[in-house]
Amino acid sequence: MPGGGQEPGSYYVGVDVGTGSVRAALVDQRGVLLAFADQPINQWEPQFNHHEQSSEDIWAACGVVTKKVVQGIDVNRIRGLGFDATCSLVVLDKQFRPLPVNHEGDSHRNIIMWLDHRAVSQVHRINETKHGVLQYVGGVMSVEMQAPKLLWLKENLRETCWDKAGHFFDLPDFLSWKATGVTARSLCSLVCKWTYSAEKGWDDSFWKLIGLEDFVADNYSKIGNQVLPPGASLGNGLTPEAARDLGLPAGIAVAASLIDAHAGGLGVIGADVRGHGLACEGQPVTSRLAVICGTSSCHMGISKDPIFVPGVWGPYFSAMVPGFWLNEGGQSVTGKLIDHVVRGHAAFPELQAKATARCQSVYAYLNSHLDLIKKARPVGFLTVDLHVWPDFHGNRSPLADLTLKGMVTGLKLSQDLDDLAILYLATVQAIAFGTRLIIEALEAAGHSLSTLFLCGGLSKNPLFVQMHADITGMPVVLSQEVESVLVGAAILGACASGDFASVQEAMSRMSKVGKVVFPRLEDKR
């Protein structure tokens, strides 16, 4: 299965650590997935809003999936390896051993997950400082970023964790360190989640002001003082020990990493759209908005010059596409919200039984059930009396208010399968309206957007995709490869190998348009 590039038959491995699983793919130079594997990973929730994982558990899962995707191929044709992961916080001691991030003292659980909301009082205090770095996160820092979590550890686990800590990694940077022994951090993670500036570096005054002057004193060695752009080659490549763990050849190029959503953006936003009748064909790449939708959703828009958008993270320089500023909108839970609403409904057991009998997923069954009950009207009109406010886990963008809660209005006494299907539809529509609100905020600040590029688990759901087209009024481009996040990770590996001159070249060669979904005008009556 030779690729179509400079080195015929070169392969790249992309590894994606999501919220619930580790996934890997073997990808060729045209961006085609030749093999795929996934492996679940453990999560712990010792108390409400505390979410933890284990770096040892995650690294072991990485080995399981990489060994699977290279079975039966000539491993000497693998040229590069790229990682992406959720922006979770990994804590290690000075000897790189795990430290507990919990009151139980369980050092196996050494990761505070991205969706963890334990540091609410810390983030309030940070936001009250009104420090200048906050203007680069939409004016308000999120509880899901790393500074409040670090402050929480210092204030709550001083002896068992903070005083012993030698290294605090973003999970994507932990993985590249594990693979190469190089502690350099990716510009992506430090700029997006740690207040680092691509132009100015760390701001000493910020860390001193919030009570984390410890980092300034040791020249930021614990959180990173060597920073590389995503796709840069790290050290001498894959170490012999990591090569054994992963079943890959020692010495292959390993790239500086990306956060998972940013890898998805990289995997879709550069696709060649010629011949699809899209407005963005004759427009710069800045007219495209990548929406990475899985457990949560991220909305990635890039610009040549910095654009400050209230309530939207960024502008971050070179955090996704080198040379471009990134704004990142987001909805804290989307896939997780749909699951929560559907599984919590009284008719869920009936739905599950009927879907199983038809060998369908519950969502495929719900989509066909909606078509059955819509009668002569477009499906969107089924929710004329039922509305969902989707901020069950707070609002990330553009309201930037983690205290917001969800709401459903228009409930009736009936609890049958029709009610469940319509509630599911209203939830999907609410998420699409959330995307529209983010787009309106981006455009009001100066972005000019014409086309959505969707990837991630929810992009496999035709109803979710169609509602995004209808409600935003924009065409939605889906990738030829559904696993765009893994293509993004493989693009990093391809760049690190030197097979492409730039991230932009690799993007345009390795991401392909699969399907285009246009808005249905009748739903906008």
KAHUVEN-V587588 format. One record per backbone hydrogen bond with DSSP energy under -0.5 kcal/mol. NH is the residue of the N-H (numbers start at 0). CO is the residue of the C=O. E is the energy in kcal/mol with one decimal. If there is no record, write none. Layout:
NH,CO,E + NH,CO,E
This chain:
7,5,-0.8 + 9,6,-1.6 + 10,76,-2.9 + 11,26,-2.6 + 12,79,-2.5 + 13,11,-0.5 + 13,24,-2.2 + 14,81,-2.5 + 15,22,-3.1 + 16,14,-0.5 + 16,83,-2.3 + 17,15,-0.8 + 17,20,-2.5 + 21,38,-2.9 + 22,15,-2.9 + 23,36,-2.5 + 24,13,-2.1 + 25,34,-2.0 + 26,11,-3.1 + 26,24,-0.6 + 27,31,-1.9 + 28,9,-0.6 + 30,27,-1.9 + 33,25,-3.4 + 33,31,-0.5 + 34,25,-1.1 + 36,23,-2.0 + 38,21,-2.2 + 40,19,-2.2 + 43,51,-2.5 + 49,46,-2.3 + 50,48,-0.6 + 51,43,-2.8 + 52,110,-1.5 + 57,53,-2.1 + 58,54,-2.4 + 59,55,-2.2 + 60,56,-1.9 + 61,57,-2.0 + 62,58,-1.8 + 63,59,-1.7 + 64,60,-2.1 + 65,61,-2.4 + 66,62,-1.9 + 67,63,-1.4 + 68,64,-2.1 + 69,65,-1.1 + 70,67,-1.2 + 72,69,-1.7 + 74,72,-1.0 + 76,73,-2.2 + 77,74,-1.6 + 78,10,-3.1 + 78,76,-0.6 + 79,10,-0.8 + 80,252,-2.2 + 81,12,-2.4 + 83,14,-2.3 + 84,257,-1.2 + 85,16,-1.4 + 87,85,-2.0 + 88,111,-2.8 + 89,87,-0.6 + 89,168,-3.3 + 90,109,-2.3 + 91,166,-2.6 + 92,96,-3.0 + 93,163,-0.8 + 95,92,-2.1 + 98,90,-1.7 + 100,108,-1.8 + 104,101,-1.2 + 106,104,-1.1 + 108,105,-1.0 + 109,107,-1.4 + 110,52,-1.8 + 111,88,-2.2 + 112,50,-2.7 + 112,110,-0.7 + 115,112,-1.7 + 116,48,-1.9 + 119,116,-0.5 + 119,117,-0.6 + 122,118,-2.4 + 123,119,-1.9 + 124,120,-1.9 + 125,121,-2.3 + 126,122,-2.5 + 127,123,-1.8 + 128,124,-0.8 + 128,125,-0.9 + 129,126,-1.1 + 130,125,-0.5 + 133,130,-1.8 + 134,131,-1.5 + 135,132,-1.6 + 136,133,-1.9 + 137,134,-0.7 + 137,313,-1.0 + 138,133,-2.3 + 139,136,-0.9 + 144,141,-1.7 + 145,192,-2.0 + 146,192,-0.6 + 148,144,-0.8 + 149,145,-2.7 + 150,146,-2.3 + 151,147,-2.2 + 152,148,-2.1 + 153,149,-2.1 + 154,150,-2.2 + 155,151,-2.0 + 156,152,-2.5 + 160,156,-1.8 + 161,156,-2.3 + 162,157,-3.0 + 163,160,-0.8 + 164,160,-1.2 + 164,161,-0.7 + 165,91,-2.6 + 166,91,-2.2 + 167,221,-3.1 + 168,89,-2.6 + 168,166,-0.6 + 170,87,-2.2 + 172,169,-0.8 + 173,169,-2.1 + 174,170,-2.0 + 175,171,-1.6 + 176,172,-2.2 + 177,173,-2.7 + 178,174,-1.8 + 179,175,-1.5 + 180,176,-3.7 + 182,180,-0.5 + 184,225,-2.9 + 186,227,-2.8 + 189,185,-2.0 + 190,186,-2.4 + 191,187,-2.2 + 192,188,-2.3 + 193,189,-1.2 + 195,189,-2.1 + 196,200,-1.3 + 200,196,-2.5 + 203,201,-0.8 + 205,202,-0.9 + 206,202,-1.3 + 207,203,-2.2 + 208,204,-2.2 + 209,205,-1.9 + 210,207,-0.8 + 211,206,-2.9 + 214,211,-1.4 + 216,212,-2.0 + 217,213,-1.3 + 218,215,-1.8 + 219,214,-3.2 + 220,217,-1.6 + 222,219,-0.8 + 223,219,-2.0 + 227,184,-2.8 + 230,255,-2.2 + 231,228,-2.1 + 233,253,-2.6 + 234,232,-0.5 + 236,233,-2.1 + 237,251,-2.1 + 238,178,-2.4 + 242,238,-2.8 + 243,239,-1.8 + 244,240,-2.0 + 245,241,-2.4 + 246,242,-1.6 + 247,242,-1.3 + 250,237,-2.8 + 251,248,-1.3 + 252,78,-1.3 + 254,80,-2.3 + 255,231,-2.3 + 257,82,-1.4 + 259,84,-2.5 + 262,258,-1.9 + 263,259,-2.0 + 264,260,-2.2 + 265,261,-2.4 + 266,262,-2.1 + 267,263,-1.0 + 267,264,-0.7 + 268,264,-2.8 + 270,267,-1.7 + 271,510,-0.9 + 272,270,-0.7 + 275,272,-1.4 + 280,277,-1.6 + 281,278,-0.9 + 282,279,-1.2 + 286,283,-2.1 + 287,284,-1.6 + 288,450,-2.4 + 289,287,-0.5 + 289,299,-2.4 + 290,452,-2.9 + 291,289,-0.6 + 291,297,-2.6 + 292,290,-0.7 + 292,454,-2.9 + 293,291,-0.6 + 293,295,-3.0 + 296,330,-2.3 + 297,291,-2.2 + 298,328,-3.1 + 299,289,-3.6 + 299,297,-0.6 + 300,298,-0.6 + 300,326,-2.5 + 301,287,-0.6 + 302,324,-2.2 + 308,306,-0.6 + 309,307,-0.5 + 310,137,-2.4 + 311,308,-2.3 + 312,327,-1.6 + 313,135,-1.9 + 315,325,-2.2 + 316,314,-0.5 + 317,323,-2.3 + 318,315,-0.7 + 321,319,-0.6 + 323,320,-2.1 + 324,302,-3.1 + 325,315,-2.5 + 326,300,-3.1 + 327,312,-2.3 + 328,298,-2.6 + 328,326,-0.5 + 330,296,-2.4 + 333,294,-2.7 + 334,293,-1.9 + 335,294,-1.6 + 337,333,-2.6 + 338,334,-2.2 + 339,335,-2.3 + 340,336,-2.7 + 341,337,-2.5 + 342,338,-2.9 + 343,339,-1.4 + 344,341,-1.1 + 347,344,-2.0 + 350,346,-2.3 + 351,347,-3.0 + 352,348,-2.2 + 353,349,-2.4 + 354,350,-2.8 + 355,351,-2.5 + 356,352,-2.2 + 357,353,-1.3 + 358,355,-1.5 + 359,354,-3.0 + 364,360,-2.2 + 365,361,-2.3 + 366,362,-2.5 + 367,363,-1.9 + 368,364,-2.4 + 369,365,-2.4 + 370,366,-1.6 + 371,367,-1.6 + 372,368,-1.7 + 373,369,-1.1 + 376,373,-1.2 + 380,377,-1.9 + 381,378,-1.9 + 382,379,-1.0 + 383,380,-1.6 + 385,382,-1.2 + 386,408,-2.7 + 388,406,-3.5 + 389,387,-0.6 + 391,389,-2.0 + 392,393,-0.6 + 393,390,-1.5 + 393,403,-0.6 + 394,400,-2.7 + 395,393,-0.5 + 396,329,-1.2 + 400,394,-1.4 + 403,400,-1.2 + 406,388,-1.9 + 408,386,-2.8 + 419,415,-1.9 + 420,416,-2.6 + 421,417,-2.4 + 422,418,-2.5 + 423,419,-2.5 + 424,420,-2.3 + 425,421,-2.6 + 426,422,-2.0 + 427,423,-2.3 + 428,424,-2.7 + 429,425,-2.2 + 430,426,-2.0 + 431,427,-2.0 + 432,428,-2.7 + 433,429,-1.9 + 434,430,-1.9 + 435,431,-2.2 + 436,432,-2.4 + 437,433,-1.9 + 438,434,-2.6 + 439,435,-2.6 + 440,436,-1.8 + 441,437,-2.5 + 442,438,-2.8 + 443,439,-2.2 + 444,440,-1.2 + 445,441,-0.7 + 445,442,-0.7 + 446,441,-2.5 + 449,286,-2.9 + 450,286,-1.4 + 451,474,-2.5 + 452,288,-2.8 + 453,451,-0.6 + 453,476,-1.9 + 454,290,-2.1 + 455,481,-0.8 + 457,292,-2.3 + 458,292,-0.6 + 458,455,-1.4 + 459,456,-1.6 + 460,457,-1.8 + 461,459,-0.7 + 464,460,-2.1 + 465,461,-2.7 + 466,462,-2.7 + 467,463,-1.6 + 468,464,-2.0 + 469,465,-3.0 + 470,466,-2.6 + 471,467,-1.7 + 472,468,-1.7 + 473,468,-0.5 + 474,449,-0.6 + 475,516,-3.1 + 476,451,-3.3 + 477,475,-0.5 + 477,514,-3.3 + 478,453,-0.7 + 479,511,-2.9 + 481,479,-0.7 + 483,481,-2.2 + 486,482,-1.7 + 487,483,-2.6 + 488,484,-2.1 + 489,485,-2.4 + 490,486,-2.5 + 491,487,-1.5 + 492,488,-1.6 + 493,489,-2.5 + 494,490,-2.3 + 495,491,-2.6 + 496,492,-1.7 + 497,493,-0.6 + 497,494,-1.2 + 498,493,-1.2 + 499,493,-0.7 + 505,501,-2.1 + 506,502,-2.7 + 507,503,-2.3 + 508,504,-1.8 + 509,505,-2.3 + 510,506,-1.5 + 512,271,-0.6 + 513,477,-3.2 + 514,477,-1.4 + 516,475,-3.0 + 517,515,-0.5 + 520,518,-0.7 + 522,519,-1.2 + 523,520,-1.9 + 524,521,-1.1
